[in-house]
């Protein structure tokens, strides 16, 4: 929180704190839809394809239709991937439960 003189309550200048946190685009791992930063003409979005999430950016008229996947389908795909890994979930289950 900024205090008098542009300093945070911890004594850092607010601009220094912002410089460490502000990014040009949303983080890749964050499913996102909307503008980011000062330029509201560019929309950043996570589009889901059959191969997983893909980040797209541009004016709204140039973006593909954005559909959000069912969270249960995403969770199931993650579990299937863990099972398919060598030494994945199946080995964990055998180790933990005999």
TORKOL-4160 file (C-alpha; in steps of 0.2 Angstrom, whole numbers, padded with zeros to 4 digits, m for minus):
98
<pt num="1" X="0000" Y="0000" Z="0000"/>
<pt num="2" X="0007" Y="0017" Z="m0005"/>
<pt num="3" X="0010" Y="0029" Z="0009"/>
<pt num="4" X="0015" Y="0048" Z="0008"/>
<pt num="5" X="0029" Y="0052" Z="m0004"/>
<pt num="6" X="0026" Y="0037" Z="m0016"/>
<pt num="7" X="0033" Y="0024" Z="m0004"/>
<pt num="8" X="0025" Y="0008" Z="0002"/>
<pt num="9" X="0023" Y="0004" Z="0020"/>
<pt num="10" X="0038" Y="m0007" Z="0019"/>
<pt num="11" X="0049" Y="0008" Z="0013"/>
<pt num="12" X="0050" Y="0004" Z="m0005"/>
<pt num="13" X="0045" Y="0016" Z="m0018"/>
<pt num="14" X="0029" Y="0011" Z="m0027"/>
<pt num="15" X="0037" Y="0013" Z="m0044"/>
<pt num="16" X="0051" Y="0000" Z="m0039"/>
<pt num="17" X="0038" Y="m0012" Z="m0033"/>
<pt num="18" X="0028" Y="m0010" Z="m0049"/>
<pt num="19" X="0043" Y="m0012" Z="m0060"/>
<pt num="20" X="0046" Y="m0030" Z="m0052"/>
<pt num="21" X="0028" Y="m0035" Z="m0055"/>
<pt num="22" X="0022" Y="m0027" Z="m0071"/>
<pt num="23" X="0023" Y="m0037" Z="m0087"/>
<pt num="24" X="0019" Y="m0034" Z="m0105"/>
<pt num="25" X="0008" Y="m0049" Z="m0106"/>
<pt num="26" X="m0001" Y="m0061" Z="m0094"/>
<pt num="27" X="0009" Y="m0076" Z="m0088"/>
<pt num="28" X="0008" Y="m0090" Z="m0100"/>
<pt num="29" X="0001" Y="m0102" Z="m0087"/>
<pt num="30" X="m0013" Y="m0091" Z="m0083"/>
<pt num="31" X="m0029" Y="m0094" Z="m0093"/>
<pt num="32" X="m0034" Y="m0076" Z="m0097"/>
<pt num="33" X="m0046" Y="m0066" Z="m0108"/>
<pt num="34" X="m0045" Y="m0047" Z="m0109"/>
<pt num="35" X="m0034" Y="m0032" Z="m0111"/>
<pt num="36" X="m0018" Y="m0031" Z="m0102"/>
<pt num="37" X="m0009" Y="m0015" Z="m0097"/>
<pt num="38" X="m0012" Y="0002" Z="m0105"/>
<pt num="39" X="m0017" Y="m0003" Z="m0122"/>
<pt num="40" X="m0035" Y="m0009" Z="m0122"/>
<pt num="41" X="m0036" Y="m0011" Z="m0141"/>
<pt num="42" X="m0026" Y="m0028" Z="m0139"/>
<pt num="43" X="m0035" Y="m0043" Z="m0132"/>
<pt num="44" X="m0025" Y="m0057" Z="m0124"/>
<pt num="45" X="m0034" Y="m0073" Z="m0123"/>
<pt num="46" X="m0031" Y="m0092" Z="m0120"/>
<pt num="47" X="m0039" Y="m0102" Z="m0134"/>
<pt num="48" X="m0041" Y="m0121" Z="m0131"/>
<pt num="49" X="m0037" Y="m0132" Z="m0145"/>
<pt num="50" X="m0036" Y="m0151" Z="m0147"/>
<pt num="51" X="m0018" Y="m0150" Z="m0142"/>
<pt num="52" X="m0021" Y="m0139" Z="m0127"/>
<pt num="53" X="m0021" Y="m0121" Z="m0123"/>
<pt num="54" X="m0013" Y="m0108" Z="m0135"/>
<pt num="55" X="m0011" Y="m0089" Z="m0131"/>
<pt num="56" X="m0017" Y="m0077" Z="m0144"/>
<pt num="57" X="m0017" Y="m0058" Z="m0145"/>
<pt num="58" X="m0024" Y="m0045" Z="m0156"/>
<pt num="59" X="m0039" Y="m0034" Z="m0159"/>
<pt num="60" X="m0055" Y="m0042" Z="m0154"/>
<pt num="61" X="m0061" Y="m0043" Z="m0173"/>
<pt num="62" X="m0045" Y="m0054" Z="m0177"/>
<pt num="63" X="m0047" Y="m0066" Z="m0163"/>
<pt num="64" X="m0054" Y="m0084" Z="m0165"/>
<pt num="65" X="m0070" Y="m0089" Z="m0155"/>
<pt num="66" X="m0064" Y="m0093" Z="m0137"/>
<pt num="67" X="m0072" Y="m0107" Z="m0128"/>
<pt num="68" X="m0068" Y="m0113" Z="m0111"/>
<pt num="69" X="m0066" Y="m0131" Z="m0108"/>
<pt num="70" X="m0075" Y="m0141" Z="m0095"/>
<pt num="71" X="m0064" Y="m0141" Z="m0079"/>
<pt num="72" X="m0068" Y="m0160" Z="m0077"/>
<pt num="73" X="m0061" Y="m0164" Z="m0094"/>
<pt num="74" X="m0045" Y="m0154" Z="m0091"/>
<pt num="75" X="m0043" Y="m0163" Z="m0074"/>
<pt num="76" X="m0046" Y="m0180" Z="m0082"/>
<pt num="77" X="m0033" Y="m0176" Z="m0096"/>
<pt num="78" X="m0020" Y="m0171" Z="m0082"/>
<pt num="79" X="m0023" Y="m0188" Z="m0073"/>
<pt num="80" X="m0022" Y="m0198" Z="m0089"/>
<pt num="81" X="m0005" Y="m0189" Z="m0093"/>
<pt num="82" X="0001" Y="m0194" Z="m0076"/>
<pt num="83" X="m0004" Y="m0212" Z="m0078"/>
<pt num="84" X="0005" Y="m0213" Z="m0095"/>
<pt num="85" X="0021" Y="m0206" Z="m0088"/>
<pt num="86" X="0035" Y="m0219" Z="m0085"/>
<pt num="87" X="0035" Y="m0221" Z="m0066"/>
<pt num="88" X="0019" Y="m0211" Z="m0065"/>
<pt num="89" X="0003" Y="m0213" Z="m0055"/>
<pt num="90" X="0001" Y="m0232" Z="m0057"/>
<pt num="91" X="0018" Y="m0234" Z="m0049"/>
<pt num="92" X="0014" Y="m0222" Z="m0035"/>
<pt num="93" X="m0002" Y="m0232" Z="m0031"/>
<pt num="94" X="0008" Y="m0248" Z="m0031"/>
<pt num="95" X="0021" Y="m0241" Z="m0020"/>
<pt num="96" X="0009" Y="m0233" Z="m0008"/>
<pt num="97" X="m0005" Y="m0246" Z="m0007"/>
<pt num="98" X="0004" Y="m0262" Z="m0012"/>
